Amino acid sequence: MGRADIEREHRPDGSITVFTELNTAAAIAAAQLPAAWLLWWVVEITGDDDYGIGYGGAYLMFCLLLFAPLILPVLGLLHAVAHLGPAGVLARLAARRLRGPRWAWDLLCATTVGAAWAAWAALTAVLWDWPFLRTAAVLAALGVLPVLGHAYARARARAKGRAWGIWGVWLRSALLSAVLFMLAIVLAVPATVMGLIQEYEPPKLSAGQLAGVWRGEGAGVLRLDPGGRAQGSKLPGDSASGDWDADPLDECEGSGSWAPGRKDGRDAVVVRLDGECGRVTYWTIGGTERDPELFVLLGDPDAADVRVLKRVS
């Protein structure tokens, strides 16, 4: 590469071409995703999995690793375009007008753009019930490594007189991804064993606390009377036939009985409605002390349908 090529490759502020910047950001963003997914899954199945279905993340992780050469570049590019790219534009403008190292402005602007996306996610509920602060923290964390890696790539390009090629960047991305994934395993296992990641503990509810009206997201309602009588309306339950392919669920109405019980080592409410509608249903206790829930896993145990009831205040 000649002197003229080097000058065309770099802008006046020392940054490299738009395509090279985008390619580098996408590669580094993609490299961290398997490790980030592993850490999220460990936290999900230990601290946040109040329904006991976190094992499903293992299947998704297997698919991610199996199809990583196809999936990761796309996800890395989306991250670069939606998050790192806008942050880089803001940082470039700030660095031209204000003092301070470019990488610091990159970090600050990446955090700002991440907070904007977190606000949008909280308003639209695209990430389920993730609160704003949690989403903003995750997006800020996902921006640190690409920003620092990109700063190193810029400094190296200035020092060497040339930037990494397309395949050179992605080869280094693959090696970095493997290292980060192994590091995540090394950190996650001891953290789980030592209790640094707190395991979810369901609330302990007495029979008196369980009595009341519980309502689902749809029209399902379960009334638990203090005397042990139960009243159900459009209440989901496993099919009485047990054939999950033909008729996996029943929708039951009527009266019956209820009593505290146990299901898979956890406290539950055993509901028996009169008649032949559905089976005896074990509504497991979940949620928190302040906002308790009753939930049941219906249908095929390998792909269960979660139905949740919340107490009517």
FENZIKA-V688767 format. One record per backbone hydrogen bond with DSSP energy under -1.0 kcal/mol. CO is the residue of the C=O (numbers start at 0). NH is the residue of the N-H. E is the energy in kcal/mol with one decimal. If there is no record, write none. Layout:
[[CO	NH	E] [CO	NH	E]]
//
This chain:
[[1	5	-2.1] [2	6	-2.2] [3	7	-2.1] [4	8	-1.9] [5	9	-1.2] [10	13	-1.9] [14	10	-3.1] [16	20	-2.8] [17	21	-2.7] [18	22	-2.6] [19	23	-2.5] [20	24	-2.7] [21	25	-2.5] [22	26	-2.2] [23	27	-2.3] [24	28	-2.5] [25	29	-2.3] [26	30	-1.6] [27	31	-1.1] [31	35	-2.5] [32	36	-2.9] [33	37	-2.1] [34	38	-2.4] [35	39	-2.4] [36	40	-2.6] [37	41	-2.3] [38	42	-2.2] [39	43	-2.6] [40	44	-2.5] [41	45	-1.1] [42	46	-2.4] [42	47	-1.4] [45	199	-4.2] [47	49	-1.9] [52	55	-1.7] [53	56	-1.9] [54	57	-1.4] [55	59	-1.6] [56	60	-2.5] [57	61	-2.3] [58	62	-2.2] [59	63	-2.4] [60	64	-2.6] [61	65	-2.6] [62	66	-2.6] [66	69	-1.3] [66	70	-2.8] [67	71	-2.0] [70	74	-2.4] [71	75	-3.1] [72	76	-2.2] [73	77	-2.3] [74	78	-2.4] [75	79	-2.3] [76	80	-2.7] [77	81	-2.6] [78	82	-2.2] [78	83	-1.7] [79	84	-3.4] [82	86	-1.7] [83	87	-2.4] [84	88	-2.0] [85	89	-2.1] [86	90	-2.5] [87	91	-2.4] [88	92	-2.0] [89	93	-2.4] [90	94	-2.7] [91	95	-1.5] [92	96	-1.2] [93	97	-2.7] [100	104	-1.5] [101	105	-2.4] [102	106	-2.2] [103	107	-2.4] [104	108	-2.9] [105	109	-2.4] [106	110	-2.2] [107	111	-2.0] [108	112	-2.8] [109	113	-2.3] [110	114	-2.1] [111	115	-1.9] [112	116	-2.3] [113	117	-2.3] [114	118	-2.3] [115	119	-2.0] [116	120	-2.6] [117	121	-2.3] [118	122	-2.0] [119	123	-2.2] [120	124	-1.5] [126	129	-1.9] [130	134	-2.2] [131	135	-2.9] [132	136	-2.3] [133	137	-2.2] [134	138	-2.5] [135	139	-2.3] [136	140	-2.4] [137	141	-2.3] [142	146	-1.8] [143	147	-2.6] [144	148	-3.0] [145	149	-2.3] [146	150	-2.1] [147	151	-2.1] [148	152	-2.1] [149	153	-2.2] [150	154	-2.3] [151	155	-2.6] [152	156	-2.2] [153	157	-2.1] [154	158	-2.2] [155	159	-3.2] [156	160	-1.8] [164	168	-2.2] [165	169	-1.8] [166	170	-2.2] [167	171	-1.9] [168	172	-2.0] [169	173	-2.1] [170	174	-1.9] [171	175	-2.7] [172	176	-2.5] [173	177	-2.0] [174	178	-2.0] [175	179	-2.7] [176	180	-2.4] [177	181	-2.1] [178	182	-2.3] [179	183	-2.3] [180	184	-1.8] [181	185	-2.3] [182	186	-2.0] [183	187	-2.9] [184	188	-2.1] [186	190	-1.6] [187	191	-2.2] [188	192	-2.4] [189	193	-2.9] [190	195	-1.7] [190	196	-1.5] [205	209	-1.8] [206	210	-1.4] [211	223	-3.2] [212	311	-3.1] [213	221	-3.2] [214	309	-2.9] [219	215	-2.8] [220	232	-2.4] [221	213	-3.1] [222	230	-2.2] [223	211	-2.1] [224	227	-2.0] [227	257	-2.4] [228	224	-3.0] [229	255	-2.3] [230	222	-3.1] [231	253	-2.5] [232	220	-2.3] [234	251	-2.9] [236	249	-3.0] [241	243	-1.0] [242	246	-1.8] [247	238	-1.6] [249	236	-1.7] [251	234	-3.0] [253	231	-3.4] [254	273	-3.1] [255	229	-2.0] [256	271	-2.9] [258	269	-3.0] [260	267	-2.5] [262	265	-1.4] [265	262	-2.8] [266	284	-2.5] [267	260	-3.0] [268	282	-3.0] [269	258	-1.3] [270	280	-2.2] [271	256	-2.7] [280	270	-2.8] [282	268	-2.7] [283	294	-2.6] [285	292	-2.1] [290	287	-1.4] [292	285	-2.9] [293	308	-3.5] [294	283	-2.6] [295	306	-2.3] [297	304	-2.9] [299	302	-1.7] [304	297	-2.8] [306	295	-2.1] [308	293	-2.6] [309	214	-3.0]]
//
